[in-house]
Amino acid sequence: MESHSDHKYIYFQLVTESIPEVDFYFKSKHGLGRFTRYIAKHLDHFKRKLKDIDNNIYFNAFIQDLTELVQRAAFKTLKKKPKMLAQRFSFWNEELRSTRNRVSKLFKIYLRSRANNSSVDMIQSTGTAYRRARAEYKKLLLFTKRKAWESYCLNYNERFGTLFNIVFNKFNSNNDIAVNPSNDSNLTVQDKINYIMNAFFPGQSPGEILNYSPEIGPVDPLIIEDLEIVFGNLKNGKAPGLDRIDYRMWRAVFNYDKNFMLYVFNLCFKLNYFPYCLRNARIFFLLKDGKDPGVCSSYRPVCLLPTLGKIVERLFSIKFNKWLDQNDILHPKQFGFLEGKSCDLAITELVETIKTRMQLEHLALVSLDIKSAFDNMNWPVLFNIFSKIGLPKFFTNFFYFYLDNRKVVYVNEIFSVTKQYFRGCPQGSVIAPILWNIYINSILLNNNGEVYIQAFVDDLALIIGGRTARDLERYTNSALAKISNDLDSLRLSLSIHKCQTVVYRSISSQKFSKRNSTTLNRKPTFKINNTSTKIYDSLKILGIHTDQKLTWTAHINSLHEKILTLTSNFNRIIKTDWSVDKDLIKSWYLTTIEKSLLYGAGVWGGALTKIQADRLHSIQRIFLLKFSRVYRTTSTNVLNVLTGIPPLHITAEAEFKKFQIWVRRSNDYNNIVDSVVLDFNINIKNIESDVKFISFPEPILNPDFEVYTDGSRKEDETGFAVCTFRNNQNIDNFLFKLKTHNSVFQAELAAIRHAANWAVSNNFRINIHTDSLSSIMALKSAHSRSQFVNNTKQDLYLARSLVGLSWVKAHVGIPGNEWADQQAKQAISSGEELDIPAPRSYLNRKIKTYIIETWTNYWNSYNSASGIRVRNFIGSVSPKFLIHNKILIFFLSGHGPFPHYLHRFKKLNSPLCVCGQVGDADHYTFSCSLTKNYHLTRPADAHKRAWFSNLINNKQAIGKMSESFRVSFELCETLARSGDS
């Protein structure tokens, strides 16, 4: 800038500590109609371009242009929403605004009087008026805010919304970057981002240069059912990548022209290519809980990939998983990211191996931690593994283009930082878990009769045995050295200080010991690369603490800290005089807290001692007291009954037995399911897509028959009917009776299956009409693992050229449907018997029955004074029962503001009321002269249960009881003060 002024310019650079990230996202939930119309106007041009593409360069440009088209459509047709925290609740109102303005006005008058040198009296009067108004404003502000929060909580009815996120700390993510390696106070935000990006994505080293020359290999084309499965299972609400395009937009494009999208994806696979424009990820960093924000390792990088690229990955994984299974590539001891495998199964196999082998030998269980496992996967080593397992060229080429020239971008409104990948599993990727399983698979080849090693993602567990301490030490160190060397060949290393060991003493040697100790007389020494590993009494594997006695005591004790964390924020929403709806809080407990506490109960919940059961009960008590807001001396058993929440140890035992019955197929608990044959889950990833996704034309032209099907259930009896019609005349009816354990859903599906098989066996063309929408949806769902459902799909697949399937509304006067409904009811009594395995819902019902029966026995054996009193008023336990008013809990438990109760705990000198009678709950409710205006009619002993069931819903009676207990509370306060004096 030129100037004739003799003044010098001063330049300032404004640097903020916190810069907002990408500014908005599209609200694609609404407005997709306009979006689709915009796409339709321009798609013909892309169809013409698509026919001329025959190489990677043109295809990459095409995908880029297609992405830009979708972006333009989104900008022109969809609303945009700023990326900021949503307002959780509002308390501001017009009264606050006017009061604030009045305070501001008085403040200005006060300042003006001082500035004008007014009299002392004037200054003091204006100052006093201002300070009085300010105090009133602050008081009003706090009162309004509190009342607004109370009102918000009282009227809140979302099951999983803002309050749920507040209570369970879902909002406590920290995106601020505070790394500062040199303690330089002048570091800008961009400097910090550059530093942390360099730490997570360093440059390429000589051993990471990937030398591979792709040559196009053959691949079977995708079919439309592959796309239907992938697009149908995309989850809405997932954050988009740099292009801001979410799954809803791509699904809209697919629904508009399915053949076009099929052609695009098949061309992608034909070229063995993953487009370059889909490889770039947007990254941000989250600070780990309790970690030093100044250290890079304290942050967790989160990558958001383009959604179109993730769709391509899902389609690719369909073919790749099938090839892996057909060629038996993955070791059976792989448990992570695999169908039919789970943490519970992994831990169960570990425990059973230990129990079997420790009969005759000492054992060492070693938990091995791989240092920065996913970040250090070496790509040249990975491609050598591909060569060893004979991976076809199509898959190898796809992986090469998927990994090559891959970048991550940190972007905000001011600047962007880009770094290139050279190693590791792409974070946020769909196929990265599969790559890791292949990469680590060679470690599991060390399994033999003596060495047991298991992998769950990057967690390795090693079991080694030895008849003597010296043998155990030698064999374990030898196995650790072999595993360490194998990891070195994969360019991985163990984090030795994180590796932990538990030693199990053989049962056969315990009888020779003077002390029945579960540890060896001399602890062996285990070393990795000449560094000793620590031996503990217990260690944590896959989130479950395993101890040296396999008693699970260590794990149960760890749940105490977990329940404290989960319930730490409940005081915000539960108060003595108001609360969020208790039904809602109870559902939060059952769906979140209880599920968290019972994680792994399929392993540890089966052999609980009385001490462990009591410990679980006391852990559950922490929530029950917060939930009910009663006196802390109230019995846990009583709180269980009055809140309808079963004791935690009973639920844990039920979860264990459910796991053993459904997953392990154990016959030890046939008494629970009455020895009924159950349906079971099968692995479905190798089933062809056109068999998994069954979609018939709704009507077929010129059918031989119109067939109506229906299922019915009445008084635990189930049946179904298949009725055939020609020219609106009923020709034949097929009636079948199922067992009491079968469901209506099974009956509806079995009816459709029978109709399809009838058409195939007679070569008839038919239209099937059913009023069961759930059956049609089950046939279209690609995720059902039920053997019965998949067998039905297989039969319907064979009938696909002969059958049309459509839904009709029930009970609206359609003659065929009404007739089928009548015949289904008749089938319950006179139909031909048909055996179908019981569904999982039957097992769930039986488990609930088992919980109630066990809980009832446990409750009836509880003979304390409060337990006996509660049983007088409540006949049975029920998970559906819930007392909302704490006054009723005071009355039932006897633990409340009563002299009789407070005397027991030395709070008062006498249990008597001032009227001379025992001051308990019944006294103030029915007979005390001080509460005669609020008395309720005392029920006879035989009518107490009926009386209380009416009382629960009688607000007027509860109000009287509340007033009676208010009087008793004031009396107790007076007696306590007089006793102190």
Secondary structure, DSSP 8 states (H G I E B T S, - for coil): -----S----------S---BS-EEEETTS-HHHHHHHHHHHHHHHHHHHTT--SHHHHHHHHHHHHHHHHHHHHHHSEEEE-S---------HHHHHHHHHHHHHHHHHHHHHHTT--HHHHHHHHHHHHHHHHHHHHHHHHHHHHHHHHHHHT---SSSHHHHHHTTTT---------TT--TT--HHHHHHHHHHHHS----GGG---------------HHHHHHHHHT--TT----TT---HHHHHHHHHH-HHHHHHHHHHHHHTT---GGGS-EEEEEEE-TT--TTSGGGEEEEEE--HHHHHHHHHHHHHHHHHHHHTT-S-TTB-SS-TT--HHHHHHHHHHHHHHHTTTSEEEEEEEEBTTTGGG--HHHHHHHHHHHT--HHHHHHHHHHHTT-EEEEEBSS-EEEEE--SS--TT-SSHHHHHHHHHGGGGGG-SSSEEEEEETTEEEEEEEESSHHHHHHHHHHHHHHHHHHHHHTT--B-GGG-EEEEE--HHHHTTSSS--SS-SS----EETTEE-EE-SEEEETTEEEETTS--HHHHHHHHHHHHHHTTTGGGTB-SS-BS-HHHHHHHIIIIIHHHHTTTHHHHSSS--HHHHHHHHHHHHHHHHHHHT--TTS-HHHHHHHHT---HHHHHHHHHHHHHHHTS--STTTTTTTT--B--B---TTS-HHHHS----SS-SS-SEEEEEEEEEETTEEEEEEEEEETTEEEEEEEEEE-TT--HHHHHHHHHHHHHHHHHHHT--EEEEES-HHHHHHHH-S---BHHHHHHHHHHHHTTTTEEEEE--TTSS-HHHHHHHHHHHHHHHHSEE----B-HHHHHHHHHHHHHHHHHHHHHT--SHHHHHHHHH--S--TT-----HHHHHHHH--SS-HHHHHHTTSSS-SB-TTSSB-SHHIIIII-GGGGGG------GGGHHHHHHHHTT-HHHHHHHHHHHHHHHHHHHHHHHHHH-
